[in-house]
């Protein structure tokens, strides 16, 4: 397998890189690529040293859409300076075009497979309605062509005599030295006697009270998320179907009428032919859907008539002491009117529900409404968008029934928010007592693990990783391959850059003329305390593959080594001092924003297509 990769790595980098870029863009297109384009009148900027050219706001809007695509593919571009402004991308792509480095649009993914990928991407991007699918594909090809041009511009700069071969080779040997290893992670246990003083608990809370869980040191954070309490009714589809099935609406006359009206779906009806079972099933489903629709109207009308409240904007003015129609009474009314089983009443009044917990509620958690546009909206989004939570994303408020929700099987759900609690820092230790105790237990256990790291290493070297895993109730993870240049992530823990660098440096320092399998276990087993993750990482080196001369030339050809070195050099420098920084580009091209304008990082908030 590795021989194949080495043999065809140039083709993999050239073709696979472009396909990876497209694949990377597709999920972004569903959620983030939402262009807001205006008519494009007015001058955004001027450019040119001798002949001044006006750049309109319409041009800016197209650049901003390109910027969104660019942001999503930043990791693939490997540009040492982040492109964070529309004017910066405009100048970079303009320089690439003037240098003749932007390829023809038709050369971007010219194969049938490439065209299908572009069409798929174009079909999921929310572009102006005036744009046809062909133009969307053309726009994507134009953008990707500019990306390739800017990449080539960068490579020309990187491939200059800026760095010595010795320096590049030294860096490349470390970056692309590959090590195969077996990792084992010992996570700090949350078990403990829980005997932490009130003072220790309070001190922990004070330090991380306003930090989102997972965002603080070692993952600590206790800020409470927005939460709510709700009540709801369920009218199951099965209940309605059973009521119709047991009634007289499926009599022979009704069945034969339904049969004749749907002769395209069933065999021609004959006077002496028995009614097929599928005719009865089809009519039963039809009547079930019609009854559910009628039930929905019968549910909405009494709830609305019971309000009789003044309205302010999208919200009702609720006076003190006002109470809407009780859901229990509504359930009794529906039962009496339709003869169905009593709708199920549920209430969560004794605990708060987060957005995730709302989604996990049986039945109603997956129910949706199409009342708010083309995209369906579920319970969690509706409740979390309530006015009292400060979101104002939905016209939902406490005490007022929300829109009808429909389950996957057609069941009807009527819900109402009974109380809300906006996101905030905990008011006391008691509100997050369980999490505080858990975190302090884990912290204490981690310190014990770190103090015994060397003895743990000795157990792994003497008895093997499996014995160590059994001792600490964990598991030996799958064998993994690691390099600093491509991916240094490990199973379970993900990124651990300091440990990854130490592993590579240790492996490179071992004798090169002796296989790793012939070395003592003490030389092959390493242990790293990972404080940020409250874990201990144990690895056993299996084998290693130094960088080959052929791979070095390939990586140099694609600018991978040079870009890494350039990144290190300018990490602490002002990006504008780079040859391809915004300041240098603006001077070379005579670029000036119009008076009073500012740097543009977000798209204009307009709705129409520019053409």
Secondary structure, DSSP 8 states (H G I E B T S, - for coil): -HHHHHHTHHHIIIIIHHHHHHHHHHHHHHHT-B-------SEEEEE-SSS-EEEEHHHHHHHHHHHHHHHHTHHHH--SS---SHHHHHHHHHHHHHTT-S--GGGTT-SHHHHHHHHHHHHHSB--TTS-HHHHHHHHHHHHHHHHHHHHHHHHHHTSTTS-HHHHHHHHHHHT-EEEEEEEEEE----S-----HHHHHHHHHHHTTSBTTSSGGG---BB--EEEEEEEEE-HHHHHHHHHHSSTT-HHHHHHHHHHTTTTS----TTS---HHHHHHHHHHHHHHHHHHHHHHHHHHHHHTT---EETTEE---TT-----HHHHHHHHHHHH-----EEEE--SS-B-HHHHHTSTTGGG-EE-TTSSS-EEHHHHHHT-GGGT---SS--TTSB---EE-TTS-EEEEEEEEEE-SB--SSGGGGHHHHHHHHHHHHHHHHHHHTHHHHHHHHHHH-HHHHHHHTT--EEEEEEE-SSS---BTTTB--HHHHHHHHHHHHHS-TTS-GGGS-HHHHEEEEEEGGGTEEEEEEEEEEE---HHHHHHHHHTTHHHHHHHHHHHTTS-GGGSTTSHHHHHHHHT-EE-TT-----S--S--S---
